[in-house]
Amino acid sequence: MQKIHVNTSNPYDITIGSSILEDCGDIIKKVTKASKIALVTGDTVDLLYSEKVINSLKKSGFNVIKFVFPNGEASKCFKTLNNLYDFLATNEITRSDCLVALGGGVVGDLTGYASATFLRGIDFVQIPTTLLAQVDSSIGGKTAIDIPAGKNLVGAFKQPLAVICDISTLSTLKPENFSDGMGEVVKYAMIRSYELFKILSEKNVKDNLEDVICRCIDIKRQIVENDEFDKGERMLLNFGHTFGHAIEKIQNFTGLSHGSAVSVGMCIITELAIKHELCNEDTYVKLKDCLKKYNLPISVDIPYEELVKHCVNDKKRDADNINLVISTEIGKSELRKIPIKSLLD
Ligand code: GLY
């Protein structure tokens, strides 16, 4: 079992290990005086892990109530949020109680946003059960729901009291969901760690899962500590995301998964970087080989011009320029302001 301390405005520990769901009650008891816990989860994870988590929480003396909603991105909306608020109010959750998010990114983002807003803010704990949530969305305090105009457009920064990553939960992930998380894992290697990239390229990730997850979490920790509110360095975490988000939007969020879209996005931006002489061909070849190794796509059947049209609607632009994250070589990245018209040269 390993611990990574995150020194943000509200500091907290991330605990990473195998079969630690059984210990979640003890871990949570150390960080809260709450007597009641509202466990929030999706229907798939509920069947797999709720019982274990509830038993552990009860053993540690918590009174537990449970809110379950349908699995999937479509649930990350005001309707589910309102149902959750009603549930918390009906069950007389007070400001000294605590929410626990058990599941992937949708559960973590929605529960986090409820915890940021219900009663003007109550505590919450993240127990991520997907690779993507363990290495990325559960860490750093970004919480949100989707609205018809776009993904994550209503949200708040709210750091959890603790994050508990039980890597045993990844054994029940479908292969495509594991690959989805690998998209973000490769991103961390490209932006910050040549060493991690070597592990991903030369070893079997599944034999080195705890180490790989800890490396990703530690990269995110450093970046979030330097820029908790996403004004500068944290934008590096968006490597591959500008084109990735465009792909997801064009496909109405029913095509490539987030990690797969980011995978293609990393390839497109690296090709652009080569064109602008910011990166060399060898880096691109190694990136593509690594993505293919984890069954991630390296291209998509959407005309480049259409992708660019969607990118320029991105939050990261001003009148004539767009801020893009470029990986200049494996393990190194920088933010570059690029004239929008040069994207189509
Ligand atoms: N997922 C990107 C971030 O937390 O900033």
Boltz pocket constraint, residues with backbone or C-beta under 6 A from the ligand:
constraints:
  - pocket:
      binder: B
      contacts: [[A, 136], [A, 137], [A, 139], [A, 140], [A, 142], [A, 230], [A, 234], [A, 237], [A, 238]]
      max_distance: 6.0
